Amino acid sequence: MTHEQPGPGEGNGGQEPGRRPVEGHGGQEPVQGPAEGEGGREPGPEQGPAEGPGTQGGPPPWWGAGQPGGGGPAWGPPPPPPGRHGPPPWGWGWGWPPPAPKPGVIPLRPLQTGDLFGGVFATIRRHPGALFGTIALVHGVHLVLAGAVLFAGWHVQRGTLDRLFDTSADELPAVSDLTSVMATFGLVWLVVMVLALVANAAVAVACTTVTREAVLGRPAPFGQVLRAVRRFPTVLGIQLLTGLVVAVPAVLFALFMVLTMVALLARGDVGPWLAFLPFLFLGAGVLAVWLWIRLAVAIPAAVFEGQGAFAAIGRSVRLVRGDWWRTFGCSCSPGPWRWD
């Protein structure tokens, strides 16, 4: 028995698949399928044009390439349009922070060891005349005055010194001669030390002034540095006060040691107690260094801010609070960064 296959249009009401009857034409009109790439929807009147890239299936413009998953979103919200608010600030997406400003020899940020040494050599290279010229002038005057004082002391005691060093004399030198020589040269030593303190104060002011100008990227002429040296009386007062404060632990240690030795000798047993003296000496040294660092930036405070000696010391204590180790590293570095 032969089965006939239905022809086109049979089983469908006499219509071929994909065609529909059209009235008044006596024929059939092809039925169009769904539009490709539009999900079976034709754009209606309510659908307007795309507002920008990424709104009809593409990724937003702030999606970074190479993100996990083939273009995942970058961290943070999308940046503002560049045309309205300028370029996006640091922190949008991936990127490095902007470099710290560097108007002079060091960047204006917390310094590392390399920044310190680089700043030292850059300051010396940029301002050799202001630094070495002022140091040579101040210490040259100091050496001349110290030599003059020493010569004056020798001239005053020349006869006494001849009698003391006369090897042909059979009698011992008189006590009055020894006392006179010791008093004279003790006075000479005191004057030389005062001159040294004045010279060190003047050099500290000069180095601090040059360092300030180098950090700010400004010139430091020799005349300006010499005019700044006039503030050395304040710096000299700071150095004397700092020396007294730092000497307190040493004085207390010496007083404690003397009283302890007297008490132990009175009892007649000093052996076991002598073992504690090195630890006491070490503790006094640590306390002296701690106090010295707390007062290390008093000179820059006096030169930069124009403060007096006591106000500058208080300012140094407040500035070093919480940054003792950083200040210790700066104070122990060479060059004009060493404020003491």
Secondary structure, 3 states (H helix, E strand, C coil): CCCCCCCCCCCCCCCCCCEEEECCCCEEEECCCCCCCCCCCCCCCCCCCCCCCCCCCCCCCCECCCCCCCCCECCCCCCCCHHHHCCCCCCCCCCCCCCCCCCCCCCCCCCCHHHHHHHHHHHHHHCHHHHHHHHHHHHHHHHHHHHHHHHHHHHHCHHHHHHHCCCCCCCCCCHHHHHHHHHHHHHHHHHHHHHHHHHHHHHHHHHHHHHHHHHHCCCCCHHHHHHHHHHHHHHHHHHHHHHHHHHHHHHHHHHHHHHHHHHHHHHCCCCHHHHHHHHHHHHHHHHHHHHHHHCCCHHHHHHHHCCCHHHHHHHHHHHHCCCHHHHHHHHHCCHHHCCC
